[in-house]
């Protein structure tokens, strides 16, 4: 047998052998209802406006697994994240560094969470793992204009306050990762957008707010076949663009407190007291608030569906999963005065603030997680400097940093309520987060190009 003929046989046999770097992608998804019963609602809540959920996607690349999980919660404690990640690793072979557990940051749920929430999250992971099946993954981006920068100079006081700043930094990008079965039926969608989930905050009722309304709309539009998992973008300084009913209800509540001798005009708006639902104006504003939440959910949901239908760059049947985490530290401070905004705070030095960074690579998609509320300019800088073609930032992910808000460096010159309340000294966090996530990206390399459809 001559050498060229032997080489040809070797090449043909090699081509027929399975290639480990191209292991088939499998995906499963689940949704678990965590709506409390009316009897167990804590003080300050007067009913249930809409249900809340844990939503989970489990991804298997043939070598390793990852999980994308979002909870309708104001925040997720570090203890809850630690418990969930331990169980995910031991029970479902999902490494802790390949799990992203995100809060939608709805302001219409009890903020405390613990054993019961952890159990529900684990149940969602278990159900999603049991539903793993061969799949394709696609990525694309769209735009939505339902958010706006929320820091302005008040026209009356000429001081920093909260309101729609149409000229301020605001990222309109909707990032979409679609997972579908090989027959084309949808399995799940993971979508990322930067807006605060605060529209229903003055209702004093349980609600998933905009994230919940958007996910429900997407799921209904897909005939209940898929799970729509919200990912909280860098929304530390982003409000819903139409927010007037909330401002009006706040003012009513402030006046009610003032009638009892309590001044809350320059404090975090409270809930659970001061809104007479029988008052026609209050009833109208609350009704409009509910309508606005549904409308914004539909608008954002339609853009996600548009990207899923025709805005994906490609679909792949093989990706490599890679994940890593690190903690960066920045100088801390403790505030010694009070007041919500408009005036510079006074501070003393405090212990350094740890910030957990997480990085999950799904082929050429990089999801950078930060366990705090981050200003949008920091995420925009990350995307500009990222070596990965498709980069998103998921905030309020994998625990809760003791930082409070994380403004970008330039924003520390403004006396906004986010800056005044931040436990971080200026000049560190922006670069620490961006450089930290870039370091993690450089450590997590995909093995080979994925197969395309």
N, C-alpha and C positions, 0 to 999 in steps of 0.2 A: 504494500500500500504506500503510495507516495505521500510526501509531507503535506502538500497543499490539500489533498483529499482528506487526510487525517485531521487537519486543522478545521476543515469545513464541518466534519462530523462533530468535533468538540464544540464548535460554535452553535450548531443546531441543538445539541443536547443541552448546552448551557442556557440557551434561550427558552427551552422547554421547562427548566427547573424553576420552582417558585422562588421569588426574590423577596427576602425578608424585609427589605426596605420599602416594599410596595404592598405590605399587608393590607387587607381590605379594611375599610372603615366601617365601624358599627356604631349606631346611635340609638339611645332610648330616652324618653322624656316622660315626666309625670307632673301632676298638679294635685296638691293636698290642701283641702279646705282647713283653715285655722281660725275661722270666724268664731269669736266667743259667743256663748249663749247670753241672752238678755239678762238672765239671773246673775251672771258672773261679771258683769261690766263693772269696772272700778269707778270710784267717785269721779264725777266730772263728765261721764259719758251718759247720754240720754237715749241711746238706741243704736240701731245698726242701719246705716244708709246703703251699704253694699258689701258683699263678702270679701274676705281677704284670704290670701293663699301663700303657700310655698310652691315655687315652680323650679323644676330641676331638669337639667340635661346631662346625661352621662355619655361620654365619648370614649371609644376603644379603638386604638390604631393597630391592634394585633400584637403589640408589645407592652403597652401601658394604657392606663385610663386617666381621664380627667372629668371634672364635674363643674358645671356652671349652674349656680343656684341663686335664686333671688327670693327674698322674703318681704311681704308687705309689712314692714316694720320701720319705726323711726330710726333705729340703729340696732346693730347686733353686737352684743357684748363680746369682749375678748374671750371670756370663759366659755360662752356658747360656741364660738368659732373653734376653740381648742377642743371641746368635747366632740363636736361634729367631725372635725378633721381626724381625730384619733379613731373614731368609729368607722369613718369612711375608709381609712387605711387598713384597719384590721379586718373589717367585714366585707368590703367591696373592692379591695386592691386598688384604691385611689390614693396615691401619695398626697400628703398634706400640701406639698408645694405645687400640686396640680389641681387644687380645688379653689374655686373663687366663690365665696359666700357673701352676697351683697344685700344690703337693705335698700328698699325703694325710697326710704325716708319720708313716707307719708306721715303727716302730722296729725292724722286722725286715728291713731291706734295707741294703746298703752305703750310707753317707751321701755318698760322693764321686760326682760325676757330671760329665760333660764331653761330648766329641765324640760318643761312641756314643749317649748319651742324647739329645743335641740332634738327631742324625740320626733317631732313632726318633720323636721328637716331630714333626719335619718330615714324616716319612712318614705319621703319623696325620693331620696337617693336609691333606696331599695327597690321601689316600684320602677324607677327609670332604668335601673340596672337589669331588672327582670325583662324589660321590653327591648333590650338591645337587638338590633337587626341591621343587616347590610345597608349602607347609606351613602349618599353623596353630600358634600358640603360646598356651599358657594358663599362668596362675600361681595357686598356692594355698598354703596352709600347713596343717600338722598339728602334732601333738605326739608326742614320744617321751621316755620316762623312763629311757633307758639311760645317761644321764650324771649326774654329781654333782660338786659342788664338792669339790676334793681337798685343801683346806688346813684342818687342825684343830689344836687344842691337845691334845697327847699326854696321856693320862690318867695316865701314870706319871711322865714328866719335867716335865709342865706347861709344855712349850715347843712352839713351832710345829713341826709335822711333816706328813707326807702321810697322808691317810686320808679316808674318806667323811664330808663335812660336809653333812648333809641340810638344814641351815638356811642354808647359804651361797648366794651368788648363783649361779644356774644357769639358763640359757635352754633350755627344752625345745622350742623351735620347730623344726619341720622345714619349710624353705622349698622349694618344688617348682616348677620351670619345665618344662612338658611341651611337646614338639614332636611333631606328628603329621602324616602325609600327609593330603591333602584327602579321601582315601577312609577316613580314620579309623585307618589302620595306624600304630603308633608308630614314630617315628624315633629319638628320644632323650629323656632326662630329665636335667635338671641339678638336683641337690638339695644343700641346705646344712644342715649340722648341726655342733654344737660338742661334740666329744669327742676325747680323745687316742687315737690308734691304738697302744695299748701292751699290749693283752691278750696277744699272742704274743711279747712282747719277751724272755722268758726261755727260749724254745725254742731259740734260736741257730739258727734256720732261716729261710729266705726266706719272707715272708708279706705279703700285703696287709692283714692284720689286719681290723678292723671295716669300714673302707671297702671293702676288696676283697670281703669276705663279703657286704656289703650290695649292692654293684653286681652281683656274680655272681647273687645271688638274684633281683634285679629283672630282670636280663637273661634268666635262665632262665624266670621267670614270664611274660615277654612273648615266649616261644618263640624267643628269640634274634633277634628282629626289630629290637630297639632297643639303643642304647648308654646305659648308666647312668653319668653323670659325677658323682662325689662332689665337693663343694665344702667345704673345711675352714672351719668357722665359728670364732668367737673362743673357742678351747678352751685357752688358755694355763693356765687353772686348773680344767680339767674332765677328770676321769677316767671310765672306764667305771664304772658303779655297782657292779658285782660284779667285784671285783678281788683277792679273797683268795688265789687260787692264785698270783698273781704275787708278792704279799707273802711267802707261804710259801716259794716258790722263791728269792726274794731272800735270805731268812734262811738258807736252806741254803747258798747261795753265799757269804754273808758268813762263816759258820762255817768253810767250807772254806778260804777265804783266810786266816782267822785262824789256822788250824792250821799254815799256812806262814809265820806271822809278819807277815802283811799285814793292816792294819786298814782295811776299806772300809765300816765301819758308818755313817760320816757322809760318804759320797762318792757320786757318781753310780754307780748299779749297773752293774757291768761285764757283759760278755757273753763267751761263748766258753770259759769255764773254770770248773770247780767244780760241775758238775752231772753226777752219775753216772746215766746213763739206765737202767742195770740195777738201780738201787735202786728197790724197789717203790713207795716213797712218791713219789719224783721222777717215776716213770712215771705214777702215778695223777694227780698234780697237772698234769703236762703234758697228759694225756688230757683232764682236766677243762677245762684252759685252751683247748684246741682246741674242745671242745664249746661253751664259753661264747662264743667268738668267732663260731661258726656261729649260735648262738641269738640273739645280739645283732644279727648281720647280718640274720637273718630278721625280727626284731621291727621294726628300723628300716626294712627293705625293705618290710614289709607296710604300714607307715604311709605310705611314699612311694606305693605302689600304691593305697592308699585315697584319697589326695589326687588322684592321677591319674584315678581312676575317678569320684569324686563330690565332690571338694573344690575344684575350680577355679572361680574367679569367672566367667570367660568364656574363650572362645577367639577369637583374632584372626588374620586373614590378612594383616595389614599392620602393621608396626612401623617406627619410625625408630631406627636405630642411631646412637649418639653416644658418644664416648669421650674421655677426657683423663687426664693424669697430672701430678703435681707431686711435688717432694721437700720435706719439712719437716725441720727440724733441731732437735735438743734437746741440752742440755749432757750431756756424757759423764762417766764415772767409771771408775777402774780399781781393782779389789779388791786389797788388799795382804795379806789373810790367806786361810785356807782353811776348809773345813767346809761341809757341804751345807745345813743349816738349823738353826733353834733358837737361833741367836745372831746379834746384829747384826754385819754385816761392817765392815771398816775400808777406807777408800777414799782415793784422791787424785784430783784433777780430771784429766780426760782430754779428748781432742779431741771436738768435737761429733759427735753421731751422726745420720747422714742416714737418713730413713725414706721409702721410696717409697710414694706413694699412687696408686691407679689407680681410675678410675670408668668403668664401662660402663653406658650406658642402653640398654635394649631396651623402647622405649615407656614404659610407666609402671612398669617394673621397673628398679631401680638396684642394681648390684652394686659395692660399694666394696671395693677390694683393698688389703691392707697386706702388706708383704714381711717379716713377722715373726710371732711368737707373741704373741697379744693376749689380755688378760683379757676375760672375757665381759661385764663391766659396761660396758666401753667400747663394745662393739657394741650393747648395750641402750640406752645413751645416744644413739648415732647413730640408731637406729631411732625413738626418741622425738622427736628434734629434726629428723628428715629431712622435707623438703617433698615427697618422692616417696612415693606411696602404698605401694609395695612396695619395701622396702629390705632388703638383706642385706649382711653383711660376709664376704668371702672372705680368709682370712689365709694366710700362707706363699705369697704370690702375687707373681709377677714379680720374682724374685730373693730375696736374703737380706740383710737389714739386719744391721749389726754390733752390734745392740742387745741380743741375748739376748731374754729375755722382756720384754714390755711390760705391766707391771701398771697398773691404774687408780690414780689418785692416792691414794685411801684405803688401798689395799693396801700402800703403801710403809711403813705403820706396823706391818706384820707381818713377822716374821723367817722367812718361808717360803723354800724353796729357790729359787723363781722370783724373788722380790724380792732375796734376798741375791746371786744370780748375775747380776742385770740390770746391764748396762753403762750404764744411764740414771740420771741424777740425778732425784730426785722432782720433781713439780710441773709438768711440761711436756708429756709425750707424750700423755696422754689428750685434753687440749683441742686440741693440735696436730693429732692424727689426726681427731677429730670435726669441728673447724672446717675443716680442710683438705678433707675429703671433702664437707662441705656446700658449700664454695666450688666444688668441681668439679661438684656436682649443679646448682648455679645457673648454671654455664656451659654445661651440656649440656641444651638444651631440645628436647623432641619437637616436630615441626612441626604435625601435625594429629591428631585422634583417629583411632584405627585402626578398621577395619571389624570388626564382630563377626559371629559365625556366626549 
